[in-house]
Amino acid sequence: MAVWNRIKNLSFKQFFLLAGTFIKRPRYFFPTHRATLKTVQICDRLFKRAHHKNNVTNAFRHGLWNVLIAKKCFSKNNSVEKSVEWAKTITDLHEKLAPNAKLEMTMDLHNNEIGRNFFAEKQMQNMEEEKIIAVLKEKMKTAVKVSSIEEIEENKSEFVYIEDLEIN
């Protein structure tokens, strides 16, 4: 399982940073874990391995991950704000624990935010998964290819990506 492999590969310091985050909010551990697994399962089904590149399917994955974390945590706290805050905490931490180059990290953080904003603005807490997928797939159509951090900052409301999607 990729999630557990990722955890096993953390340094001692990284592991305690992750553990400390969940110690503060233990009731979010299982919803976050389920959201993470569900996100990968959905993206594998829809895009095969393509979502592991820096293309538009990766943008979709980051958006979906944030929506699903917020949605699953909403069932524990009944608060959109707290759910969005937790999704930000955990996905920002992921970027810190598995750092990419600056451009890729900025892209991921941006697409995470797009997902959280969608969850809050489109009231996705009670939306069925297939509807969420459809909404985010529609959002992919307006995604913007970027080559700099400045271009990411110019596209506040759109998914962004770096590489073209290679279809095999």
C-alpha positions in Angstrom: 0.0 0.0 0.0 1.6 3.3 -1.2 0.5 5.3 1.9 2.1 3.0 4.4 5.3 2.7 2.2 5.5 6.5 2.2 5.2 6.6 6.0 7.8 3.9 6.4 10.2 6.0 4.3 9.9 9.1 6.5 12.8 10.2 8.6 12.5 10.1 12.3 11.8 13.8 12.4 9.3 13.7 9.6 7.5 10.8 11.3 7.1 12.7 14.5 5.9 15.8 12.7 3.2 13.7 11.0 2.3 11.8 14.2 2.1 15.1 16.1 -0.3 16.5 13.6 -2.6 13.6 14.1 -2.2 13.5 17.9 -3.8 17.0 17.9 -6.7 15.8 15.8 -6.9 12.0 16.2 -10.5 11.7 15.0 -9.3 12.9 11.6 -6.8 10.1 11.1 -9.2 7.5 9.6 -11.2 10.0 7.5 -7.9 11.4 6.1 -6.5 7.9 5.4 -9.8 6.8 3.7 -9.8 10.0 1.6 -6.2 9.5 0.6 -6.8 5.9 -0.5 -10.1 6.8 -2.3 -8.4 9.6 -4.2 -5.6 7.3 -5.5 -8.2 4.6 -6.3 -10.3 7.0 -8.3 -7.3 8.5 -10.1 -5.9 5.1 -10.9 -9.2 4.1 -12.4 -9.7 7.3 -14.4 -6.1 8.1 -15.5 -4.0 5.0 -14.8 -0.5 6.1 -13.9 -0.7 9.5 -15.6 -1.8 11.3 -12.5 1.7 10.8 -11.0 3.2 13.2 -13.5 2.9 17.0 -13.4 0.0 17.2 -15.9 -3.7 18.1 -15.7 -4.6 14.7 -14.1 -2.2 15.5 -11.3 -4.1 18.8 -10.8 -7.4 16.8 -10.6 -5.9 14.4 -8.1 -4.7 17.2 -5.8 -8.1 18.9 -6.0 -10.0 15.7 -5.4 -7.8 14.8 -2.5 -8.6 18.1 -0.7 -12.3 17.8 -1.4 -12.4 14.2 -0.1 -10.4 15.0 3.0 -12.7 17.9 3.8 -15.8 15.9 3.0 -14.8 12.9 5.2 -13.8 15.2 8.1 -17.0 17.2 7.8 -18.8 14.1 8.9 -16.8 14.3 12.2 -17.1 18.0 12.8 -20.0 19.3 10.8 -18.0 22.4 10.0 -16.9 23.4 6.5 -14.3 25.8 7.9 -12.7 23.2 10.2 -12.8 20.6 7.5 -11.1 22.9 5.0 -8.6 24.0 7.6 -7.7 20.3 8.3 -7.4 19.5 4.6 -5.0 22.5 4.2 -3.0 21.3 7.3 -2.5 17.8 6.1 -1.9 18.5 2.4 0.5 21.4 3.2 2.3 18.9 5.5 2.5 16.4 2.7 4.3 18.9 0.5 6.7 19.6 3.3 7.4 15.9 3.9 7.7 14.9 0.3 9.2 18.1 -1.2 9.3 18.7 -4.9 11.1 21.4 -6.9 9.8 24.9 -6.2 7.6 25.1 -9.3 6.0 21.6 -8.8 5.4 22.3 -5.1 3.8 25.7 -5.8 1.6 24.0 -8.4 0.5 21.2 -6.0 -0.2 23.8 -3.2 -2.2 25.8 -5.7 -4.3 22.8 -6.9 -4.9 21.8 -3.3 -6.3 25.2 -2.6 -8.6 25.0 -5.7 -10.0 21.7 -4.3 -10.6 23.2 -0.9 -12.3 26.3 -2.4 -14.5 24.1 -4.5 -15.5 22.1 -1.4 -16.5 25.3 0.4 -18.0 27.3 -2.5 -19.9 24.5 -4.2 -21.1 23.0 -0.9 -19.7 19.6 -1.6 -20.2 18.2 1.9 -23.3 16.4 0.9 -22.5 15.9 -2.8 -22.2 12.3 -4.1 -18.7 11.2 -5.1 -19.6 10.8 -8.8 -20.9 14.3 -8.9 -17.7 15.6 -7.3 -15.7 13.8 -9.9 -17.8 15.3 -12.7 -17.4 18.8 -11.3 -13.6 18.4 -11.0 -13.3 16.8 -14.5 -15.2 19.8 -15.9 -12.7 22.1 -14.1 -9.9 20.2 -15.8 -11.1 21.7 -19.1 -10.1 25.2 -18.1 -6.8 24.2 -16.5 -3.8 26.3 -17.5 -0.4 25.1 -18.5 2.3 27.1 -16.7 6.0 27.4 -16.7 6.7 29.8 -13.8 5.5 30.5 -10.3 4.3 33.9 -11.6 2.0 32.2 -14.0 0.5 30.1 -11.2 -0.1 33.2 -9.2 -1.9 34.8 -12.2 -4.4 31.9 -12.4 -5.9 32.0 -8.9 -9.1 30.2 -9.8 -7.9 27.5 -12.3 -6.1 24.2 -12.0 -2.6 24.6 -13.3 -0.2 22.0 -14.7 3.4 21.9 -16.1 3.5 19.0 -18.5 1.3 18.0 -21.3 -0.7 14.8 -20.8 1.0 11.9 -22.6 -1.5 9.4 -23.8 0.0 5.9 -24.3 
